[in-house]
Amino acid sequence: MTDLRASIDIGSNSILLLIGDFSNSSYKEIKNESNVTGLGRDLDKTGVFHTESMTNSFNVLSDYAAIAKSCGIDTGNIIATATEASRVAKNAPEFFSRVLNETGIEVQTITSAGEAYYSTKGIMFNSQFDEDEICVMDIGGASTELIKLSTNENKIIQDFSMPIGAVRITNWIEDNCYEKNLNKVLSDFKHDLKKIKTKKLYCVAGTMTSVGCMVLGLKSFEEMKIHGLCIETVKILSMINSYKAFTKTDFLKEFPFLGKRAITIYGGLLVATNIFKELEVELVEISTYGLRYGTLEQGRILDEHLVKRKC
């Protein structure tokens, strides 16, 4: 019996689609799509989704609905989740209502604990670890999740979400408030960061998979070369100085695969390197399995992970 599933991860910077077949107690990937739409652009200033970003996001979601249908999946069965930007934006319910009415995709906004839970399931998906405990970092557009988990019990030991991400940092730099805001966040979470110090950090999501490609000097994104890639943090720390003066055009010329992510990749690098310093990380391992793999495997979103909107 065929068991086709589709999941969509709507982040503050990108929207990802994953379609897989779980028939016969095995997994086969059918589709894996990624588009940068910048839904969290200027969110801290305006409190709402940017009009152009909503248009781009709606078009991408419409395309994903068509892809799902072409694979024989009803849009009502797509597991679509939204994260930090959607928890903050005042017009998120209105936007997602339009998405539901016009595409048939029901978007569910999940809590930060939900992000940690499904990201954990994602990195554990089809992966093997030598350590009894690992620490995971998921850099998004507006938030970064840090998770310590037991690999033996597949259980979260500790997790927290920090309100910094590639898009947020980029906006702070543009508004000349980067250092002030960053220092406040690091101060607010200093006790949490102290408890999760680790020499090795597993990294998921677009910023760090892109960094992996950059370290290898790739011109196109090659998942097979990135998944499982280990990088000494000193190499990533050195990238901050190398790319400090880079413009979007410079990034695209050297790394064409970045696409729209060229606007925020330096902000993402700043998030990563600051967290590396706080956690005293020496080595990172890149995983291309993230939140959408976790929701796909789960098959649904648990009620306790849904954001409860005030009426």
SEKEZA-517773 format. One record per residue (C-alpha): residue in three letters; residue number from 1; x, y, z. Coordinates in steps of 0.25 Angstrom, whole numbers. Each point is the difference from the previous one (the first is absolute). Layout:
N
+------+-----+-------+-------+-------+
! type ! seq !  east ! north !    up !
+------+-----+-------+-------+-------+
!  ALA ! NUM !     X !     Y !     Z !
...
+------+-----+-------+-------+-------+
***
This chain:
311
+------+-----+-------+-------+-------+
! type ! seq !  east ! north !    up !
+------+-----+-------+-------+-------+
!  MET !   1 !     0 !     0 !     0 !
!  THR !   2 !     5 !    14 !    -4 !
!  ASP !   3 !     3 !     9 !    11 !
!  LEU !   4 !     4 !    14 !    -6 !
!  ARG !   5 !     2 !    12 !     9 !
!  ALA !   6 !     3 !    14 !    -2 !
!  SER !   7 !     5 !    11 !     9 !
!  ILE !   8 !     3 !    15 !    -1 !
!  ASP !   9 !     9 !     8 !     9 !
!  ILE !  10 !    -4 !    15 !     0 !
!  GLY !  11 !    12 !     7 !     6 !
!  SER !  12 !     3 !    15 !     2 !
!  ASN !  13 !     9 !    -1 !   -13 !
!  SER !  14 !    -3 !   -12 !    -8 !
!  ILE !  15 !   -11 !   -10 !    -3 !
!  LEU !  16 !     3 !   -15 !    -2 !
!  LEU !  17 !    -8 !   -11 !    -5 !
!  LEU !  18 !     3 !   -15 !     2 !
!  ILE !  19 !    -8 !   -11 !    -6 !
!  GLY !  20 !     4 !   -15 !     4 !
!  ASP !  21 !    -6 !   -14 !    -2 !
!  PHE !  22 !     0 !    -8 !    13 !
!  SER !  23 !    -6 !   -13 !    -6 !
!  ASN !  24 !     5 !   -13 !     4 !
!  SER !  25 !     7 !     5 !    13 !
!  SER !  26 !    10 !     8 !    -8 !
!  TYR !  27 !     2 !    14 !    -4 !
!  LYS !  28 !     2 !     5 !   -15 !
!  GLU !  29 !     2 !    15 !    -3 !
!  ILE !  30 !    -9 !     5 !   -11 !
!  LYS !  31 !     1 !    15 !     0 !
!  ASN !  32 !     9 !    10 !     8 !
!  GLU !  33 !    -2 !    14 !    -3 !
!  SER !  34 !     5 !    13 !     6 !
!  ASN !  35 !    -3 !    15 !    -3 !
!  VAL !  36 !     4 !    13 !     7 !
!  THR !  37 !   -11 !     9 !     2 !
!  GLY !  38 !     4 !     9 !    12 !
!  LEU !  39 !   -13 !    -1 !     8 !
!  GLY !  40 !     7 !     6 !    12 !
!  ARG !  41 !     5 !    12 !    -7 !
!  ASP !  42 !    -1 !    13 !     9 !
!  LEU !  43 !    -9 !    -8 !     9 !
!  ASP !  44 !     6 !     7 !    13 !
!  LYS !  45 !    -2 !    13 !    -6 !
!  THR !  46 !   -14 !    -2 !    -5 !
!  GLY !  47 !    -6 !   -11 !     8 !
!  VAL !  48 !    -6 !    -6 !   -13 !
!  PHE !  49 !     4 !    -8 !   -12 !
!  HIS !  50 !     6 !     8 !   -12 !
!  THR !  51 !   -10 !     2 !   -11 !
!  GLU !  52 !    10 !    -5 !   -11 !
!  SER !  53 !     5 !   -11 !     9 !
!  MET !  54 !   -15 !    -5 !     1 !
!  THR !  55 !    -2 !     0 !   -15 !
!  ASN !  56 !    13 !    -8 !    -2 !
!  SER !  57 !    -4 !    -9 !    11 !
!  PHE !  58 !   -14 !    -2 !    -5 !
!  ASN !  59 !     5 !    -3 !   -14 !
!  VAL !  60 !    10 !   -10 !     5 !
!  LEU !  61 !   -11 !    -7 !     9 !
!  SER !  62 !    -9 !    -1 !   -13 !
!  ASP !  63 !    11 !    -6 !    -7 !
!  TYR !  64 !     2 !   -10 !    11 !
!  ALA !  65 !   -15 !    -4 !     0 !
!  ALA !  66 !     1 !    -3 !   -15 !
!  ILE !  67 !    12 !    -8 !     2 !
!  ALA !  68 !    -7 !    -8 !    11 !
!  LYS !  69 !   -12 !    -2 !    -9 !
!  SER !  70 !     9 !    -5 !   -11 !
!  CYS !  71 !     5 !   -11 !    10 !
!  GLY !  72 !   -14 !    -4 !     3 !
!  ILE !  73 !     0 !     7 !    14 !
!  ASP !  74 !   -13 !     8 !     4 !
!  THR !  75 !     4 !    14 !     4 !
!  GLY !  76 !    -8 !    -2 !    13 !
!  ASN !  77 !     9 !   -11 !     4 !
!  ILE !  78 !    13 !     8 !    -1 !
!  ILE !  79 !     7 !     2 !    14 !
!  ALA !  80 !     3 !    15 !    -1 !
!  THR !  81 !     7 !     7 !    12 !
!  ALA !  82 !     4 !    15 !     3 !
!  THR !  83 !    10 !     4 !    10 !
!  GLU !  84 !     5 !    13 !     7 !
!  ALA !  85 !    -4 !    11 !   -10 !
!  SER !  86 !   -14 !    -6 !    -1 !
!  ARG !  87 !     0 !     0 !    16 !
!  VAL !  88 !     3 !    15 !    -1 !
!  ALA !  89 !    -7 !     6 !   -12 !
!  LYS !  90 !   -14 !     6 !     3 !
!  ASN !  91 !    -5 !    -3 !   -14 !
!  ALA !  92 !     5 !   -15 !     0 !
!  PRO !  93 !   -15 !    -5 !     3 !
!  GLU !  94 !    -5 !     8 !   -12 !
!  PHE !  95 !    11 !    -4 !    -9 !
!  PHE !  96 !    -1 !   -15 !     3 !
!  SER !  97 !   -16 !     1 !    -1 !
!  ARG !  98 !     2 !     4 !   -14 !
!  VAL !  99 !    10 !   -11 !    -3 !
!  LEU ! 100 !   -10 !   -10 !     5 !
!  ASN ! 101 !   -11 !     6 !    -8 !
!  GLU ! 102 !     7 !     1 !   -13 !
!  THR ! 103 !    10 !   -12 !     0 !
!  GLY ! 104 !    -6 !   -10 !    10 !
!  ILE ! 105 !    12 !     0 !     9 !
!  GLU ! 106 !    -3 !     2 !    15 !
!  VAL ! 107 !    12 !     6 !     6 !
!  GLN ! 108 !     3 !    -3 !    15 !
!  THR ! 109 !     8 !    10 !     8 !
!  ILE ! 110 !     8 !    -8 !    10 !
!  THR ! 111 !     7 !     4 !    13 !
!  SER ! 112 !    15 !     1 !     3 !
!  ALA ! 113 !    -1 !   -13 !     7 !
!  GLY ! 114 !    -7 !    -6 !   -12 !
!  GLU ! 115 !    12 !     5 !    -9 !
!  ALA ! 116 !    10 !    -7 !    10 !
!  TYR ! 117 !    -9 !   -13 !     0 !
!  TYR ! 118 !    -1 !    -1 !   -15 !
!  SER ! 119 !    14 !     4 !    -3 !
!  THR ! 120 !     5 !   -11 !     9 !
!  LYS ! 121 !    -8 !   -10 !    -7 !
!  GLY ! 122 !     5 !     5 !   -13 !
!  ILE ! 123 !    15 !    -1 !     4 !
!  MET ! 124 !    -3 !   -14 !     6 !
!  PHE ! 125 !    -6 !    -4 !   -13 !
!  ASN ! 126 !     8 !   -10 !    -7 !
!  SER ! 127 !    13 !     5 !     7 !
!  GLN ! 128 !    10 !    -8 !     9 !
!  PHE ! 129 !     7 !     6 !    12 !
!  ASP ! 130 !    12 !    -5 !     8 !
!  GLU ! 131 !    -3 !    10 !    12 !
!  ASP ! 132 !   -10 !    -3 !    11 !
!  GLU ! 133 !    -4 !    15 !     0 !
!  ILE ! 134 !     1 !    10 !   -11 !
!  CYS ! 135 !    -3 !    15 !    -2 !
!  VAL ! 136 !    -7 !     5 !   -12 !
!  MET ! 137 !    -1 !    14 !    -5 !
!  ASP ! 138 !   -11 !     5 !   -10 !
!  ILE ! 139 !     2 !    14 !    -5 !
!  GLY ! 140 !   -12 !     6 !    -7 !
!  GLY ! 141 !    -4 !    13 !    -5 !
!  ALA ! 142 !    -5 !     6 !    13 !
!  SER ! 143 !     4 !   -10 !    11 !
!  THR ! 144 !    10 !   -10 !     3 !
!  GLU ! 145 !    -3 !   -13 !     8 !
!  LEU ! 146 !    10 !    -7 !     8 !
!  ILE ! 147 !    -3 !   -14 !     5 !
!  LYS ! 148 !     8 !   -11 !     8 !
!  LEU ! 149 !    -6 !   -14 !    -2 !
!  SER ! 150 !     3 !   -14 !     4 !
!  THR ! 151 !     2 !    -9 !   -12 !
!  ASN ! 152 !    -2 !   -12 !     7 !
!  GLU ! 153 !   -14 !     4 !     5 !
!  ASN ! 154 !    -3 !     9 !   -12 !
!  LYS ! 155 !    -4 !    10 !    11 !
!  ILE ! 156 !     2 !    15 !     2 !
!  ILE ! 157 !     8 !     3 !    12 !
!  GLN ! 158 !     0 !    15 !    -1 !
!  ASP ! 159 !    -5 !    10 !   -11 !
!  PHE ! 160 !    -2 !    15 !    -2 !
!  SER ! 161 !    -3 !    10 !   -11 !
!  MET ! 162 !     8 !    13 !    -1 !
!  PRO ! 163 !    -6 !    12 !    -8 !
!  ILE ! 164 !    12 !     1 !   -10 !
!  GLY ! 165 !     1 !    -5 !   -14 !
!  ALA ! 166 !     5 !     3 !   -13 !
!  VAL ! 167 !   -11 !    10 !    -4 !
!  ARG ! 168 !    -1 !     7 !    13 !
!  ILE ! 169 !    15 !     2 !     1 !
!  THR ! 170 !     1 !     5 !   -14 !
!  ASN ! 171 !   -11 !    10 !     4 !
!  TRP ! 172 !     7 !     4 !    12 !
!  ILE ! 173 !    12 !     3 !    -8 !
!  GLU ! 174 !    -8 !     9 !    -9 !
!  ASP ! 175 !    -6 !     7 !    12 !
!  ASN ! 176 !    14 !     2 !     7 !
!  CYS ! 177 !    -5 !    -7 !    12 !
!  TYR ! 178 !     7 !   -14 !    -2 !
!  GLU ! 179 !    10 !     1 !    12 !
!  LYS ! 180 !   -10 !     5 !    10 !
!  ASN ! 181 !   -11 !   -10 !    -4 !
!  LEU ! 182 !     9 !   -12 !    -1 !
!  ASN ! 183 !     7 !     3 !    14 !
!  LYS ! 184 !   -14 !     1 !     6 !
!  VAL ! 185 !    -4 !   -14 !    -6 !
!  LEU ! 186 !    13 !    -6 !     5 !
!  SER ! 187 !    -1 !     6 !    14 !
!  ASP ! 188 !   -15 !    -5 !     1 !
!  PHE ! 189 !     4 !   -14 !    -4 !
!  LYS ! 190 !    14 !    -1 !     7 !
!  HIS ! 191 !    -5 !   -10 !    10 !
!  ASP ! 192 !    -6 !    -9 !   -11 !
!  LEU ! 193 !    12 !     1 !    -8 !
!  LYS ! 194 !     9 !    -4 !    11 !
!  LYS ! 195 !    -8 !   -13 !     3 !
!  ILE ! 196 !     2 !    -4 !   -15 !
!  LYS ! 197 !    15 !     2 !    -2 !
!  THR ! 198 !     5 !   -10 !   -10 !
!  LYS ! 199 !    13 !    -3 !    -8 !
!  LYS ! 200 !    -8 !    -6 !   -12 !
!  LEU ! 201 !   -13 !     6 !    -5 !
!  TYR ! 202 !    -9 !    -6 !   -10 !
!  CYS ! 203 !    -6 !    11 !   -10 !
!  VAL ! 204 !   -13 !    -1 !    -8 !
!  ALA ! 205 !    -8 !    10 !    -9 !
!  GLY ! 206 !     4 !     9 !   -12 !
!  THR ! 207 !    10 !     9 !     6 !
!  MET ! 208 !    10 !   -11 !     5 !
!  THR ! 209 !    -2 !    -9 !   -12 !
!  SER ! 210 !     3 !    12 !    -9 !
!  VAL ! 211 !    12 !     3 !     9 !
!  GLY ! 212 !     5 !   -14 !    -3 !
!  CYS ! 213 !    -1 !     2 !   -15 !
!  MET ! 214 !     8 !    13 !     2 !
!  VAL ! 215 !    11 !    -7 !     7 !
!  LEU ! 216 !     1 !   -10 !   -11 !
!  GLY ! 217 !     0 !    11 !   -10 !
!  LEU ! 218 !   -12 !    -6 !    -8 !
!  LYS ! 219 !    -7 !     8 !   -10 !
!  SER ! 220 !   -13 !    -8 !     1 !
!  PHE ! 221 !    -7 !    -7 !    12 !
!  GLU ! 222 !     4 !   -14 !     1 !
!  GLU ! 223 !    -7 !    -7 !    11 !
!  MET ! 224 !     8 !   -13 !     0 !
!  LYS ! 225 !    13 !     7 !     2 !
!  ILE ! 226 !    -6 !     9 !    12 !
!  HIS ! 227 !    -8 !   -11 !     8 !
!  GLY ! 228 !    10 !    -5 !    11 !
!  LEU ! 229 !    11 !    11 !    -4 !
!  CYS ! 230 !     8 !     3 !    12 !
!  ILE ! 231 !     7 !    14 !     1 !
!  GLU ! 232 !     9 !     6 !    10 !
!  THR ! 233 !    -6 !    13 !     6 !
!  VAL ! 234 !    13 !     7 !    -3 !
!  LYS ! 235 !    -3 !    -1 !   -15 !
!  ILE ! 236 !   -14 !     6 !     2 !
!  LEU ! 237 !     5 !    11 !    10 !
!  SER ! 238 !    10 !     4 !   -11 !
!  MET ! 239 !   -11 !     2 !   -10 !
!  ILE ! 240 !    -6 !    12 !     8 !
!  ASN ! 241 !    13 !     8 !    -4 !
!  SER ! 242 !     0 !    -5 !   -14 !
!  TYR ! 243 !   -14 !     4 !    -3 !
!  LYS ! 244 !    -2 !    12 !     8 !
!  ALA ! 245 !     0 !    10 !   -12 !
!  PHE ! 246 !    -7 !   -10 !    -9 !
!  THR ! 247 !   -13 !     6 !    -7 !
!  LYS ! 248 !   -11 !    -9 !    -5 !
!  THR ! 249 !     6 !     0 !   -14 !
!  ASP ! 250 !    13 !    -4 !     6 !
!  PHE ! 251 !    -6 !   -12 !     7 !
!  LEU ! 252 !    -8 !    -4 !   -12 !
!  LYS ! 253 !    12 !     1 !    -9 !
!  GLU ! 254 !     9 !    -9 !     9 !
!  PHE ! 255 !   -12 !    -9 !     4 !
!  PRO ! 256 !   -11 !     0 !   -10 !
!  PHE ! 257 !    -8 !   -11 !     8 !
!  LEU ! 258 !    -3 !    10 !    11 !
!  GLY ! 259 !   -11 !     7 !    -9 !
!  LYS ! 260 !    -8 !     9 !     9 !
!  ARG ! 261 !     7 !    -5 !    12 !
!  ALA ! 262 !    12 !     9 !    -4 !
!  ILE ! 263 !    -7 !    11 !     7 !
!  THR ! 264 !     0 !    -6 !    14 !
!  ILE ! 265 !    11 !   -10 !    -1 !
!  TYR ! 266 !    10 !     9 !     7 !
!  GLY ! 267 !   -10 !     3 !    11 !
!  GLY ! 268 !    -2 !   -16 !     2 !
!  LEU ! 269 !    16 !    -1 !     1 !
!  LEU ! 270 !    -1 !    11 !    11 !
!  VAL ! 271 !   -10 !    -9 !     8 !
!  ALA ! 272 !     8 !   -12 !    -2 !
!  THR ! 273 !    13 !     5 !     4 !
!  ASN ! 274 !    -5 !     8 !    12 !
!  ILE ! 275 !    -7 !   -13 !     5 !
!  PHE ! 276 !    13 !    -8 !    -3 !
!  LYS ! 277 !     7 !     9 !    10 !
!  GLU ! 278 !   -10 !    -1 !    11 !
!  LEU ! 279 !    -1 !   -15 !    -1 !
!  GLU ! 280 !    15 !    -2 !    -2 !
!  VAL ! 281 !    -2 !    -8 !   -12 !
!  GLU ! 282 !    12 !    -6 !    -8 !
!  LEU ! 283 !    -7 !    -8 !   -10 !
!  VAL ! 284 !   -13 !     0 !    -7 !
!  GLU ! 285 !    -7 !   -11 !    -8 !
!  ILE ! 286 !   -10 !     4 !   -11 !
!  SER ! 287 !   -13 !    -7 !    -2 !
!  THR ! 288 !   -10 !     2 !   -11 !
!  TYR ! 289 !   -11 !    -6 !     8 !
!  GLY ! 290 !    -8 !    10 !     7 !
!  LEU ! 291 !   -14 !     4 !     5 !
!  ARG ! 292 !    -7 !    -5 !   -12 !
!  TYR ! 293 !     6 !   -14 !     1 !
!  GLY ! 294 !    -5 !     0 !    14 !
!  THR ! 295 !   -15 !     4 !    -3 !
!  LEU ! 296 !     0 !   -10 !   -12 !
!  GLU ! 297 !     4 !   -11 !     9 !
!  GLN ! 298 !   -10 !     3 !    11 !
!  GLY ! 299 !   -11 !     1 !   -11 !
!  ARG ! 300 !    -7 !    11 !     8 !
!  ILE ! 301 !     2 !    12 !    10 !
!  LEU ! 302 !    -3 !    -3 !    14 !
!  ASP ! 303 !   -10 !     9 !     7 !
!  GLU ! 304 !    10 !     4 !    11 !
!  HIS ! 305 !     9 !     6 !   -11 !
!  LEU ! 306 !   -10 !     9 !    -6 !
!  VAL ! 307 !     0 !    15 !     3 !
!  LYS ! 308 !   -14 !     4 !     6 !
!  ARG ! 309 !    -4 !    13 !    -6 !
!  LYS ! 310 !    -8 !     9 !     9 !
!  CYS ! 311 !   -14 !     3 !    -5 !
+------+-----+-------+-------+-------+
***
